[in-house]
Amino acid sequence: MLASSLPKPRVARIAVSNFFFVSGLCFATWAARIPDIQHHLGLNQAELGTVLFASPVGSMVCLPVAGVMVTRLGSRICLLIGSIIYTAVLCLIGGVDHVWELAALLFLFGMAGNLMNISINTQAVGVEALYQRSIMASFHGLWSLAGFTGAAIGTFMVSQHISPLAHFVYVSVLIMAIVFLFVKSALKNDLRSGSGKSGFSWPDRSLLNLGILSFCCMACEGCMFDWSGIYFRDVVHAPEQYVTVGYTTFMATMATGRFFADNMVTRFGVKNVFRVAGCLITAGLLLAVILPQFFTAALGFLLTGFGVSSVVPLAYGLAGKSKTMPAGMAIAAVSTVGFIGFLFGPPLIGYIAQAFDLRWSFAIMAALGFGTTLMAGRATRLVAGAV
């Protein structure tokens, strides 16, 4: 299955964990300074939404290319390539002076991020095989923990009036040090499916239901990543040094929840966890919409973080139990459907906010988040093998 030359499970897990962390840190570093870059370029909500659309376009364009690269070169080499490009583009984003520059760089940022995402999840599947038990939630928990760390660093940088360019360079140096320290300990050979299939396959009905559930959750997650800071600035009217508080509270509870996800499923069942998660997402966003004061909005984002925390890791775990598709392909299919919501939700919010109000955008996301609760029953029938 895996070559005997591969690192020991513990060593490989530590290496892959660090790559999940730096991936989340890179993305969170950009997200934490979106309000500053928007202000620097003089963009309104709709214009920002249009520019943000460049990142998902880059990700979708890269999807087939990344699949071929990982298959031919291996996930470890692609992880190194993606990490270098991801951090290099981050630095360039910090120095933009024109809208077209930001759009072009976000396109490349999306491509590099998608290559890194596919590579680290391929590595995670291999490490899970070495452990012979589910550890995917802990990997995603580290990605979220990195998001919290990036938000905290962003809050400090803003309070000290450090420019986005200097901020991004400091973080990129740290990321590159971690990458070159741990890349040799990552898995050299990827786990191969015995089916012989290597391309993307459209999911069957049961997997599609799971993908729709993930879509509802990840659209709300993408909303929080790209728009929480702007919501605190323009709707909550938080002081400049505290505009990242909502994002920070969201990331803190999202990271915390992922480390407890497996125990919650053992005690209450995956269907109930999904249902409660959808209710928390909706309640949190509606609280921030109805009572857009500093503490109530922060509490709302906190609840939203707990809500989204467990959905994606558990969805990947369920997909791996599919009886109609190899585990790796099933996870990739569900991930693709869900990731569409994560990527295309934030640009859509910009258009809605420009036409109506940013609070309306968050209210619509709250309704979409409840789709996680509504889809819980259909999605979890996959466990019983229903088609």
C-alpha positions in Angstrom: 0.0 0.0 0.0 2.6 2.5 1.1 6.3 2.1 0.6 8.4 1.1 3.6 10.6 4.2 3.0 7.9 6.5 4.1 8.3 8.4 7.4 6.9 7.0 10.6 3.3 7.9 11.1 4.0 10.4 13.9 6.7 12.2 11.9 4.4 12.3 8.8 1.5 13.6 10.9 3.5 16.4 12.4 4.8 17.4 8.9 1.3 17.4 7.3 -0.1 19.2 10.4 2.3 22.0 9.8 1.3 22.3 6.2 -2.3 22.6 7.2 -1.3 25.3 9.6 0.7 27.4 7.1 -2.1 27.1 4.5 -4.6 28.5 7.0 -2.2 31.2 8.1 -1.5 32.4 4.6 -5.2 32.7 3.8 -6.1 34.3 7.1 -3.3 36.8 6.7 -4.9 38.1 3.5 -8.4 38.0 4.9 -7.4 40.0 8.0 -6.3 43.0 5.8 -9.1 43.0 3.2 -10.8 46.1 4.8 -7.4 48.0 4.6 -6.8 47.0 1.0 -10.4 47.9 0.1 -10.0 51.4 1.6 -6.6 51.8 -0.1 -8.0 51.1 -3.5 -11.3 53.0 -2.8 -13.6 50.1 -3.7 -17.3 50.0 -2.8 -19.0 46.8 -1.8 -20.0 45.7 -5.3 -16.5 46.5 -6.7 -14.9 44.5 -3.9 -17.2 41.6 -4.6 -16.2 41.7 -8.3 -12.5 41.7 -7.4 -12.9 38.9 -4.9 -14.5 36.8 -7.7 -11.0 36.5 -9.2 -9.9 34.1 -6.5 -12.6 31.4 -7.1 -12.1 31.7 -10.8 -8.4 31.0 -10.3 -9.2 28.0 -8.1 -11.7 26.5 -10.5 -9.3 27.0 -13.5 -6.6 25.3 -11.5 -8.7 22.3 -10.4 -8.0 20.0 -13.4 -4.4 21.2 -13.6 -3.8 20.6 -9.9 -5.2 17.1 -10.2 -2.9 16.2 -13.1 0.1 17.7 -11.3 -0.5 15.8 -8.0 -1.0 12.6 -10.0 2.2 12.9 -12.0 4.5 14.7 -9.6 3.2 13.5 -6.3 1.6 15.6 -3.6 4.8 16.4 -1.7 6.4 18.1 -4.7 3.1 19.9 -5.5 2.8 20.9 -1.8 6.2 22.6 -2.0 5.4 24.3 -5.3 2.0 25.5 -4.1 3.4 26.8 -0.8 6.1 28.9 -2.5 3.7 30.4 -5.0 1.0 31.0 -2.4 3.3 33.0 -0.1 5.0 34.9 -3.0 1.6 36.1 -4.3 0.6 37.1 -0.8 3.5 39.4 -0.6 2.7 40.9 -4.0 -0.9 41.5 -2.9 0.3 43.7 0.0 1.8 46.2 -2.5 -1.0 46.6 -5.0 -1.9 50.1 -6.1 -4.4 49.3 -8.8 -7.6 47.3 -9.0 -6.4 45.2 -12.0 -3.3 44.2 -10.1 -5.4 43.0 -7.2 -7.7 41.0 -9.5 -4.7 39.4 -11.3 -2.9 38.5 -8.1 -6.1 37.1 -6.5 -6.5 34.9 -9.6 -3.0 33.5 -9.0 -3.7 33.3 -5.2 -6.7 31.1 -5.9 -4.8 28.8 -8.2 -1.9 28.4 -5.8 -4.3 27.9 -2.9 -6.2 25.2 -4.7 -3.0 23.4 -5.6 -1.9 23.5 -2.0 -5.4 22.4 -0.8 -5.5 19.3 -3.0 -1.9 18.4 -2.1 -2.3 18.6 1.7 -5.6 16.7 1.7 -4.0 14.0 -0.4 -1.2 13.9 2.2 -3.8 13.7 4.9 -5.5 10.7 3.3 -2.2 8.9 3.3 -1.5 9.7 6.9 -4.9 8.5 7.9 -4.1 5.2 6.2 -1.0 4.9 8.3 -3.0 5.5 11.5 -5.9 3.3 10.4 -8.4 5.7 12.1 -10.0 9.0 11.4 -7.8 12.0 12.2 -9.0 14.4 9.4 -10.9 16.6 11.9 -7.6 17.4 13.8 -5.9 18.5 10.5 -8.8 20.8 9.7 -8.7 22.0 13.3 -5.1 23.1 12.8 -6.1 25.0 9.6 -8.7 26.9 11.7 -6.2 27.4 14.5 -3.9 29.0 12.0 -6.8 31.2 10.9 -7.3 32.4 14.5 -3.5 33.0 14.7 -3.6 35.0 11.5 -6.5 37.1 12.7 -4.7 37.8 16.0 -1.6 38.8 14.2 -3.7 41.0 11.8 -5.3 42.7 14.8 -1.8 43.5 16.2 -0.5 44.7 12.8 -3.5 47.0 12.4 -3.2 48.4 15.9 0.4 49.2 15.2 -0.4 50.8 11.9 1.9 48.3 10.0 1.2 48.3 6.3 -0.3 45.2 4.6 2.9 44.8 2.6 5.2 44.6 5.6 2.7 42.4 7.4 2.5 40.0 4.5 6.3 39.8 4.2 6.8 39.0 7.9 4.3 36.2 7.7 5.6 34.8 4.5 9.1 34.5 5.9 7.7 32.5 8.8 5.7 30.3 6.4 8.7 29.6 4.2 10.8 28.6 7.2 8.2 26.1 8.3 7.8 24.7 4.8 11.4 24.0 4.2 11.8 22.6 7.7 9.0 20.0 7.3 8.7 19.2 3.6 11.2 16.3 3.8 9.1 14.6 6.4 5.9 14.6 4.3 4.8 11.4 2.6 6.9 10.6 -0.5 4.3 8.4 -2.1 0.6 8.9 -2.2 -2.0 6.3 -1.3 -3.4 4.8 -4.5 -7.0 3.5 -5.0 -7.3 0.0 -6.3 -10.1 1.0 -8.7 -7.7 2.5 -11.2 -9.7 5.7 -11.5 -7.6 8.9 -11.3 -10.0 11.6 -12.6 -12.8 13.5 -11.1 -16.2 11.8 -11.1 -19.6 13.6 -10.5 -21.0 12.3 -7.2 -24.1 10.0 -7.1 -27.3 11.2 -5.3 -26.2 10.3 -1.8 -22.8 12.0 -2.2 -24.4 15.0 -3.9 -26.7 15.5 -0.8 -23.5 15.5 1.3 -22.0 18.0 -1.1 -25.0 20.3 -0.9 -24.8 20.2 2.9 -21.2 21.2 2.7 -22.0 23.9 0.2 -24.5 25.5 2.6 -21.9 25.5 5.4 -18.9 26.6 3.4 -20.8 29.5 1.8 -21.3 30.9 5.3 -17.7 30.1 6.2 -16.5 32.0 3.1 -18.7 34.9 4.1 -17.1 35.1 7.5 -13.5 34.9 6.1 -13.9 37.7 3.6 -16.6 39.9 5.1 -16.5 39.7 8.9 -14.0 42.5 9.2 -15.9 44.8 6.8 -19.2 44.0 8.7 -17.6 45.1 12.0 -16.2 48.2 10.4 -19.3 49.3 8.3 -22.3 47.9 10.2 -21.1 47.4 13.8 -18.9 50.6 13.6 -16.2 49.1 15.7 -13.1 51.2 16.4 -10.4 50.7 13.8 -8.2 48.6 16.1 -11.0 46.2 16.8 -12.5 45.6 13.3 -10.9 42.1 13.3 -12.5 41.0 16.6 -15.5 39.4 14.9 -13.2 37.4 12.6 -11.0 36.4 15.6 -13.9 35.1 17.7 -15.2 33.2 14.7 -11.9 31.5 14.0 -11.3 30.8 17.7 -14.5 28.8 18.1 -14.2 27.2 14.7 -10.8 25.9 15.6 -11.9 24.7 19.1 -15.0 23.0 17.8 -13.0 20.9 15.3 -10.9 19.4 18.0 -14.1 18.1 19.8 -16.0 17.0 16.6 -15.2 13.3 16.9 -16.3 13.1 20.5 -19.5 14.9 19.8 -20.4 12.4 17.0 -19.7 9.5 19.4 -22.1 10.9 22.0 -24.9 12.3 19.9 -24.6 10.9 16.4 -23.5 12.7 13.2 -27.0 13.5 12.1 -27.7 15.5 15.3 -24.4 17.2 15.1 -25.2 18.4 11.6 -28.6 19.6 12.7 -27.3 21.5 15.7 -24.5 23.0 13.6 -26.9 24.4 11.1 -29.0 26.0 13.9 -25.9 27.5 15.4 -24.8 29.0 12.1 -28.3 30.6 11.5 -28.7 31.8 15.1 -25.2 33.4 15.2 -25.6 35.2 11.9 -29.1 36.4 12.7 -28.0 37.7 16.1 -25.3 39.8 14.4 -27.9 41.1 11.9 -30.7 41.9 14.3 -28.4 43.3 17.1 -25.4 44.8 15.3 -23.7 46.1 18.4 -20.1 45.2 19.3 -20.7 42.5 21.9 -23.8 40.9 20.4 -22.2 40.7 16.9 -19.1 39.2 18.4 -21.2 36.6 20.2 -23.1 35.9 17.0 -19.8 35.3 15.1 -18.7 33.1 18.0 -21.8 30.9 17.6 -21.3 30.8 13.9 -17.8 29.5 14.4 -19.0 26.7 16.5 -21.6 25.9 13.9 -19.3 25.6 10.9 -16.5 23.9 12.8 -17.6 20.2 12.5 -19.4 20.1 9.2 -16.7 19.8 6.7 -14.4 17.3 8.5 -17.4 15.1 9.3 -18.7 15.4 5.7 -15.3 14.2 4.5 -15.4 11.3 6.9 -18.9 10.3 5.7 -17.8 10.5 2.1 -15.0 8.1 2.8 -17.6 5.5 3.7 -19.2 5.6 0.3 -20.0 2.2 -1.2 -20.3 3.5 -4.7 -17.0 5.3 -5.1 -13.4 4.9 -3.8 -12.9 7.0 -0.7 -10.4 9.4 -2.2 -12.6 10.2 -5.2 -15.7 10.5 -3.0 -14.0 13.0 -0.7 -12.8 15.0 -3.7 -16.3 15.0 -5.3 -17.9 16.3 -2.0 -15.1 18.7 -1.4 -15.6 20.2 -4.9 -19.3 20.8 -4.5 -18.8 22.3 -1.1 -15.9 24.4 -2.1 -18.0 26.1 -4.8 -20.0 27.7 -1.9 -16.9 28.7 -0.1 -15.5 30.4 -3.2 -18.5 32.0 -4.8 -20.4 33.0 -1.7 -18.2 36.0 -0.8 -18.4 37.7 -4.2 -22.2 37.3 -4.2 -22.4 39.0 -0.9 -20.7 42.1 -2.4 -23.4 42.4 -5.0 -26.3 42.0 -2.5 -24.7 44.5 -0.1 -24.3 47.1 -2.9 -27.9 46.6 -4.0 -29.4 46.5 -0.6 -27.3 46.4 2.6 -24.6 44.3 4.1 -27.0 43.1 6.8 -29.3 41.7 4.1 -26.3 39.7 2.8 -25.6 38.2 6.2 -29.3 37.5 6.7 -29.4 35.5 3.4 -26.3 33.6 4.5 -28.1 32.8 7.7 -31.0 31.2 5.7 -28.5 29.3 3.6 -26.7 28.1 6.8 -30.0 26.5 7.9 -29.7 24.3 4.8 -27.1 22.3 6.8 -29.9 21.4 9.2 -32.4 20.6 6.5 -30.0 18.4 4.6 -28.7 16.5 7.6 -31.1 13.6 7.3 -30.6 13.0 3.6 -26.8 13.4 3.7 -26.3 11.0 6.6 -28.2 8.2 4.9 -24.9 7.6 3.2 -23.8 5.9 6.4 -26.4 3.2 5.9 -25.4 2.7 2.3 -28.5 4.3 0.8 -28.1 5.5 -2.8 
